[in-house]
Amino acid sequence: ITGGSRGSQNDTWSTTQSWCFCLKKGVWKSIAPMLKPRTNHANAVLNGEIYAIGGTTMDIVEVECYDPYNDSWCFVSPALKYVSNFAVAGCLGKLYLIGSCAIKYNTLTLQCYNPAIDVWSIIASPFLPKYLSAPCCASLHGVIYLIGDNTKKVYVYDPDANIWQKVQQLHTLHENGGMVPLGGKLFVTGGYWKGMEGDYQVEMEMYDCAKDVWTREGSLPCLWLYHASSSIFMDTSKWREPFQS
């Protein structure tokens, strides 16, 4: 976990603090702080390192990289174009930043970072999606899947072919949620309002890439707003409780 703020209009303090959860001990421990305080930023993993992107200023997307073996952060080149409404994913050895300026509601820009030469580039890609609110992306099978909370459309980007395509749409909107790959499939979480005066529903859907099919997986146990999600493989030999069929 990196950065964050108090979230108050009277106290917008943000932090450089970084934390790591030790699975063996089941405890959190602090690691080297980031070089700059960040909030409303994004983290992405690439080549065994963690990148913290954005969340520092209103005119530039600053980026730093964490080396877990040396417990140290270092600055890398900033993105070429400022974005504040964005998502990030590592794919095929490069970092992809997809976003826009939320204030101006302009179309998305696709930026790519090559860590081998510490250089960003802006990619002109056919069929790049228009404006997406709160974009969310994940990498799976060498491509990047992209969604937003203002549409059911699902986009997929192939870096090798440099082209965007649409796949099967989601069943519902997923606001303020997350998207993670697990077991060769994608899982999307997030909520939506059921009717003008209805309840707020938080549901999960699973995408089968081979079949191009989304399946409803039911509601989440709580109405979590602005949540994030992640996946992990567990050693079943160390699981003490019986698995439910």
PLY file of the C-alpha trace (Angstrom):
ply
format ascii 1.0
element vertex 245
property float x
property float y
property float z
element edge 244
property int vertex1
property int vertex2
end_header
0.00 0.00 0.00
1.35 3.42 -0.90
0.37 6.98 -0.11
-3.12 8.26 0.55
-4.63 11.28 2.27
-6.97 12.26 5.07
-9.64 13.07 2.50
-10.79 16.25 4.21
-11.36 19.68 2.66
-9.75 21.24 5.71
-6.80 18.85 5.82
-5.57 17.53 2.47
-2.38 16.08 3.91
-1.03 13.21 1.84
1.76 10.83 2.73
4.84 9.10 1.38
4.25 6.10 3.63
4.45 2.62 2.12
3.48 -0.67 3.69
3.94 -4.35 2.92
1.85 -7.24 4.25
3.87 -10.29 5.31
1.80 -13.38 4.52
3.81 -15.72 6.74
3.47 -13.56 9.85
0.13 -12.01 9.00
1.31 -8.51 9.88
1.91 -5.21 8.12
5.38 -3.68 8.12
6.55 -0.32 6.86
8.94 -0.18 3.93
10.95 2.68 2.48
8.74 5.76 2.00
8.10 7.08 -1.47
10.11 10.06 -2.61
6.96 12.19 -2.95
3.60 12.15 -1.15
0.82 10.80 -3.37
-2.95 10.51 -3.31
-5.42 9.51 -6.03
-2.52 7.74 -7.71
-2.12 4.25 -9.15
0.26 1.38 -8.54
1.33 -1.21 -11.07
3.71 -4.18 -11.03
6.21 -4.63 -13.85
9.24 -6.92 -14.04
9.18 -7.57 -10.29
9.11 -3.88 -9.36
6.31 -1.57 -8.20
5.54 1.69 -9.96
3.67 4.56 -8.30
2.11 6.80 -10.92
0.59 10.27 -10.54
-1.09 11.84 -7.54
1.51 14.53 -6.81
0.79 17.67 -8.86
-1.87 19.16 -11.11
0.25 19.47 -14.24
2.55 16.44 -14.51
2.33 12.69 -13.95
5.37 11.91 -11.84
6.49 8.29 -11.59
8.74 6.43 -9.20
9.80 2.80 -8.99
10.27 0.54 -5.94
12.93 -2.18 -5.82
11.74 -4.75 -3.24
15.19 -6.35 -2.97
16.95 -3.13 -2.00
13.91 -1.53 -0.32
14.40 1.69 -2.21
12.49 4.06 -4.49
13.87 5.96 -7.46
12.37 8.47 -9.85
11.88 7.48 -13.47
10.82 9.67 -16.36
7.40 11.34 -15.98
4.62 10.64 -18.45
4.55 12.89 -21.50
0.95 14.05 -21.10
-0.86 14.96 -17.89
-3.87 12.82 -16.98
-5.92 12.70 -13.78
-8.59 10.17 -14.76
-6.47 7.12 -15.55
-5.62 3.45 -15.15
-2.27 1.66 -15.41
-1.22 -1.90 -16.24
2.02 -3.72 -16.96
1.99 -5.88 -20.08
4.72 -7.63 -22.10
7.53 -5.86 -20.28
6.13 -2.34 -20.60
3.88 -0.04 -18.61
0.69 1.30 -20.19
-1.03 4.45 -18.92
-4.55 5.02 -20.25
-6.45 8.14 -19.25
-7.62 11.70 -19.75
-7.95 14.97 -17.89
-11.12 14.57 -15.83
-11.78 18.31 -15.74
-11.90 18.74 -19.51
-13.56 15.41 -20.33
-11.24 14.90 -23.27
-10.67 11.64 -25.08
-8.32 9.02 -23.74
-4.59 9.07 -24.38
-2.49 5.90 -24.50
1.04 6.29 -23.14
3.67 3.56 -22.92
6.76 3.37 -20.69
9.79 1.28 -21.65
11.84 0.60 -18.49
14.83 -0.64 -20.49
15.52 2.88 -21.79
13.48 4.93 -19.29
11.38 6.52 -22.03
7.68 7.27 -22.41
5.90 7.45 -25.75
2.39 8.42 -26.83
0.83 5.70 -28.96
-1.56 6.61 -31.75
-3.74 3.53 -31.81
-6.75 2.82 -34.08
-10.13 2.73 -32.35
-8.83 4.12 -29.05
-11.93 4.44 -26.81
-13.47 7.85 -26.17
-13.85 9.34 -22.71
-14.28 6.82 -19.91
-15.15 7.78 -16.35
-12.94 6.17 -13.69
-11.21 3.77 -16.09
-9.99 0.43 -14.79
-7.68 -1.97 -16.61
-5.95 -5.33 -16.18
-3.50 -7.39 -18.20
-4.26 -10.99 -19.14
-2.84 -13.28 -21.84
-0.69 -10.52 -23.31
-3.49 -7.99 -23.84
-5.04 -5.22 -21.73
-8.73 -5.10 -20.83
-10.27 -1.70 -20.12
-13.62 -0.67 -18.62
-15.19 2.50 -17.18
-18.00 3.17 -14.73
-20.10 5.11 -17.27
-20.58 2.27 -19.78
-21.04 -1.48 -20.04
-18.64 -1.64 -22.97
-15.41 -3.61 -22.57
-12.34 -2.80 -24.63
-9.23 -4.90 -25.23
-5.87 -3.60 -26.44
-3.30 -5.78 -28.21
0.14 -4.13 -27.80
1.72 -6.27 -30.51
-0.89 -5.33 -33.11
-1.46 -1.84 -31.64
-5.21 -2.04 -32.05
-8.29 -1.75 -29.84
-11.32 -4.00 -30.12
-14.59 -4.45 -28.26
-15.56 -7.71 -26.60
-18.79 -8.84 -24.99
-20.41 -6.16 -22.83
-20.88 -6.36 -19.08
-24.34 -7.20 -17.76
-24.43 -4.12 -15.51
-22.51 -0.96 -14.74
-19.78 -1.31 -12.12
-19.04 1.97 -10.37
-16.20 2.51 -7.91
-14.93 -1.05 -8.22
-12.04 -3.10 -9.49
-10.91 -5.63 -12.07
-8.43 -8.46 -11.52
-7.24 -11.53 -13.46
-7.48 -14.90 -11.75
-7.10 -18.40 -13.16
-7.13 -17.20 -16.75
-10.34 -15.20 -16.28
-11.26 -11.61 -15.38
-13.32 -10.62 -12.35
-15.03 -7.23 -12.16
-16.60 -5.79 -9.01
-18.47 -2.58 -8.32
-21.93 -1.16 -7.74
-24.79 0.48 -9.54
-28.12 2.08 -8.67
-31.08 -0.18 -9.41
-33.64 2.29 -10.76
-34.06 5.97 -9.91
-35.18 5.22 -6.36
-33.85 1.70 -6.02
-31.16 0.15 -3.86
-27.45 0.32 -4.50
-26.23 -3.09 -5.68
-22.61 -4.27 -5.61
-22.06 -7.28 -7.84
-19.29 -9.33 -9.41
-19.01 -10.63 -12.95
-16.55 -13.12 -14.45
-15.26 -12.98 -18.01
-14.26 -16.13 -19.91
-11.80 -14.88 -22.52
-11.96 -18.07 -24.60
-15.75 -17.97 -24.88
-16.15 -14.16 -24.82
-18.86 -14.49 -22.18
-19.57 -12.57 -18.97
-21.24 -14.48 -16.14
-22.91 -12.96 -13.09
-21.27 -14.22 -9.91
-23.68 -12.69 -7.40
-23.54 -9.80 -4.95
-20.65 -8.87 -2.70
-21.21 -9.41 1.04
-21.21 -5.66 1.78
-21.97 -2.43 -0.06
-18.37 -1.33 -0.48
-17.87 2.01 -2.26
-14.61 3.03 -3.94
-13.01 -0.32 -3.23
-10.07 -2.11 -4.84
-9.57 -5.79 -5.51
-6.68 -8.21 -5.88
-6.14 -11.93 -6.28
-3.78 -14.42 -4.70
-3.15 -18.16 -4.99
-3.16 -19.94 -1.63
-1.44 -23.16 -0.61
-4.39 -25.45 0.17
-2.19 -27.66 2.37
-1.93 -24.77 4.83
-5.65 -24.00 4.83
-7.10 -25.28 8.11
-10.80 -24.88 7.38
-12.68 -27.32 5.13
-13.46 -26.07 1.62
-17.14 -25.64 0.83
-18.42 -27.48 -2.21
0 1
1 2
2 3
3 4
4 5
5 6
6 7
7 8
8 9
9 10
10 11
11 12
12 13
13 14
14 15
15 16
16 17
17 18
18 19
19 20
20 21
21 22
22 23
23 24
24 25
25 26
26 27
27 28
28 29
29 30
30 31
31 32
32 33
33 34
34 35
35 36
36 37
37 38
38 39
39 40
40 41
41 42
42 43
43 44
44 45
45 46
46 47
47 48
48 49
49 50
50 51
51 52
52 53
53 54
54 55
55 56
56 57
57 58
58 59
59 60
60 61
61 62
62 63
63 64
64 65
65 66
66 67
67 68
68 69
69 70
70 71
71 72
72 73
73 74
74 75
75 76
76 77
77 78
78 79
79 80
80 81
81 82
82 83
83 84
84 85
85 86
86 87
87 88
88 89
89 90
90 91
91 92
92 93
93 94
94 95
95 96
96 97
97 98
98 99
99 100
100 101
101 102
102 103
103 104
104 105
105 106
106 107
107 108
108 109
109 110
110 111
111 112
112 113
113 114
114 115
115 116
116 117
117 118
118 119
119 120
120 121
121 122
122 123
123 124
124 125
125 126
126 127
127 128
128 129
129 130
130 131
131 132
132 133
133 134
134 135
135 136
136 137
137 138
138 139
139 140
140 141
141 142
142 143
143 144
144 145
145 146
146 147
147 148
148 149
149 150
150 151
151 152
152 153
153 154
154 155
155 156
156 157
157 158
158 159
159 160
160 161
161 162
162 163
163 164
164 165
165 166
166 167
167 168
168 169
169 170
170 171
171 172
172 173
173 174
174 175
175 176
176 177
177 178
178 179
179 180
180 181
181 182
182 183
183 184
184 185
185 186
186 187
187 188
188 189
189 190
190 191
191 192
192 193
193 194
194 195
195 196
196 197
197 198
198 199
199 200
200 201
201 202
202 203
203 204
204 205
205 206
206 207
207 208
208 209
209 210
210 211
211 212
212 213
213 214
214 215
215 216
216 217
217 218
218 219
219 220
220 221
221 222
222 223
223 224
224 225
225 226
226 227
227 228
228 229
229 230
230 231
231 232
232 233
233 234
234 235
235 236
236 237
237 238
238 239
239 240
240 241
241 242
242 243
243 244
